[in-house]
Amino acid sequence: MDLNIGPQYEAFRAEVLAFLAAHRDKAPAVSRPKDEKSKAWQRLLIEHGYAARTIPREYGGAGLEPDILKSRIIAEEFARARVSPGLGGQGISMLVPTLLEVGTEAQKRQFIASTLSGDTVWCQGYSEPGAGSDLASLRTRAVLDGDQWVINGQKIWTSTAHMADWIFCLVRTEPDAPKHRGISFLLFRMDTPGIEIRPLVDMTMKRNFNEVFFTDVRVPKDQIVGRRGDGWMVANVILKNERDSLADPNVAQARLNALSELMATQQVDGERVIDNPQYLDRLMRIQGRAMAMQYNDLRVLSSKLNPGQDASLARMIVKLQGTELRHDLEGLAIDAMGEEGLAFGSNPHLQDEGSWQHHYMFYLGLIIGGGTSQIQKNIISERGLGMPREPRAGEA
């Protein structure tokens, strides 16, 4: 069996390497929303077909044909070079593919290009107090008044709400319908009168999440994705894309590369940490999990190009696999740094600007967010493996 990828793809890899050599100085250390250097880098990536590859040109993408191997080569080389692969976030990772799937032509033209370029930043209005994992219990209401929706209610754990231009939001428009029905999916600006944002400071000591309150917020009637009352269908498309985005194997590989470099430079009693059998064993276990994650991602990508392939189980494990891997990976880095791994905030001994400590705590949050690991395991066992359903409270 010949496992070589062939001269066509080796030539493409050389193109990617040449691009990185010529332009890596233009890349930000980390791509961030509303950062001009990040937006310029995003434009350059799209121009060369290294970001938004398969999104049509009329919507601001590169307009290229899907090619799994080329996508993998780009991811591998950017991760190996530790160069930002471009902007991400809820708009690009979650809303754009959803609009491509279920949005109207007008919505695609209005929102996709500006989102890809970084000019429009989005937040997600899903979770509420009492409606987190049981999202269908949401109570934020929208009542139609002429040609406008009037929204009242509250959202919580709203990432980037304090910097977002727009929100995609689940609201209840038919209060008498069963809870999975009567929900609609609205888009509206975050500077609309009646919106109040309150920060939630998490264990990283940063404002990653927010509470958002709506008081008589008026939204044009046509800013709805899908039909009225069909928001649960749109929500599930978003959730599928969210779980994929929370566990990007390319980002995990870049962090693994950085971890290997860290362990090769850190020393304990004159010995490199990477030469310690216990630490090396932990590193190799994480490396194996990262490889499994990459191959599972290829299975999911392949199924998108081959509709006959069933990758439902492969997709189910993505979020569980990725968030737990990242938490363990960041934790190994902290252990490898010894006492310096406990540094935080403005401590002068902080390494890599505290990114290892930050991500260790942040990914603990992501293990909970987007459907907790415990809920993910129930979904995998019951829906994916056909195991008996877990007894619910009140059942005999």
PyMOL commands that set and color helices and strands:
alter all, ss='L'
color gray80, all
select helices_A, chain A and resi 7-26+36-48+57-59+68-81+90-102+105-116+135-137+231-245+249-265+273-275+277-305+312-316+318-336+338-342+352-368+373-384
alter helices_A, ss='H'
color red, helices_A
select strands_A, chain A and resi 122-125+141-145+148-155+166-172+183-189+195-200+209-220+224-225+267-268+271-272
alter strands_A, ss='S'
color yellow, strands_A
deselect
rebuild
show_as cartoon
